[in-house]
Amino acid sequence: MPRYEFICEKCHEPFELIMTIAEREKGQAKCPKCNNSKVVPQLAGFMVQTSKKS
C-alpha cells in the first residue's frame, strides 16, 4: 500500500499514513495528534523495485 505524507493545518504536525488509493481519493486522511481532517499533502520520495539486479 502507498505511504502518504501530510501536514495538519491546525496543529502543524507532519505525519505519514499508509492507505489505499481509494481511501486517499475519498479524502479520509486525519491528523493522528488532533484528529483534524484539514490536512495538506506533501511531496514525498519514492522507491522503485525492478526485477533486474544492478
N, C-alpha and C positions, 0 to 999 in steps of 0.2 A: 504494500500500500504506500502511496505517496506521503511524504512528510512536508507539511506546510509551516511557514514561519509568519507570525503576526505580531503586531504591537497594539496593545489596548489603548483606546482613545481616552479612557477615564483614568486609569492608574499608570499609564505609560510603561507598562511591564512587557518586555518581549517574551514570547513563548512559542513553542512548537506543538503542532498537533499532527497525529497520524490519522488520516481519514480517507475514505474512498472519494473518488472523483465526484460521484453523485452527491455525497454529503457536502462537499466543498461547493458545488454548484448551487445547492439549496441555501447556502449561507448559514450553516449551522455552527459556525465557529464561535466559541465563547471563551472569554478570559478565565483561566483556572483560578486566578487570585481573587477577582472581584465579581465574576460571573456576568460581566458586561458583554453584550452581543455586538457592540460597536467596536470592531477591530479593523486594523489596516493591514492588508497583506504586504509582506516584504519579499524582495527578491532573494532567493536562496541559491546556493550552489547545487550542483547535481553530479551524479556519477553514473557512467555508462559501463555496463559489463558486456563484453563480447566473448564469443567462444574461441577466438584466436588468442594464442599466447604470444607475448612480445619477445 
